[in-house]
């Protein structure tokens, strides 16, 4: 392949990734349907909520999000286990600390938002996880079969045209040193570009929910970029 052909192909790949990771597309695929199903979900749970009732509500909620919002082609065989996993890993209550037990106590505390805050946090966690899976899938699909030369050309274009969005330490590297960091750079560029356009990747959710579950995607990106 000629150098001009490699450069053209590299630009095409960057453009394809940018289109597929467009914020409005991701919002329509994940944010909006999950928010709609979460809003439609009803449960009768007045404090004190028993462990049995809490577990059933959380499991039913997770099941509905995957089936109705994400149209999952696979069956969630154990929604209860999935709900516990999400609560244990991503929940961090400012009043009760991290994990499942904290979420249960939060569900029984109306001052902390009660069960609705926990459900909103579960929806947010699923949304962020599935959105990140999609992003990683798009990046892997378009980059995994690229030759070393093509990857270096992609890195070169990023350095030339997207330097503003690259962390200072990485911007000093030569293209060959950036090949492994192309996914991080591309995702950082797309998110930064969205913010500059007035569209943030942070969801608009109640403060109690944000404090309870944090920002999974933002935290993961921050960690990955600061490990470089």
TAQUI-V728167 format. One record per run of one state. SS is the DSSP state (hx for helix, st for strand, lp for the rest). FROM is the first residue (numbers start at 1). TO is the last residue. If there is no record, write none. Layout:
ss->{SS	SS}
from->{FROM	FROM}
to->{TO	TO}
//
This chain:
ss->{lp	hx	lp	hx	lp	hx	lp	hx	lp	st	lp	st	lp	hx	lp	hx	lp	hx	lp	hx	lp	hx	lp	hx	lp	hx	lp	hx	lp	hx	lp}
from->{1	3	21	23	41	51	70	79	91	92	94	97	99	100	108	110	113	114	144	148	162	163	166	168	172	175	197	207	214	216	227}
to->{2	20	22	40	50	69	78	90	91	93	96	98	99	107	109	112	113	143	147	161	162	165	167	171	174	196	206	213	215	226	228}
//
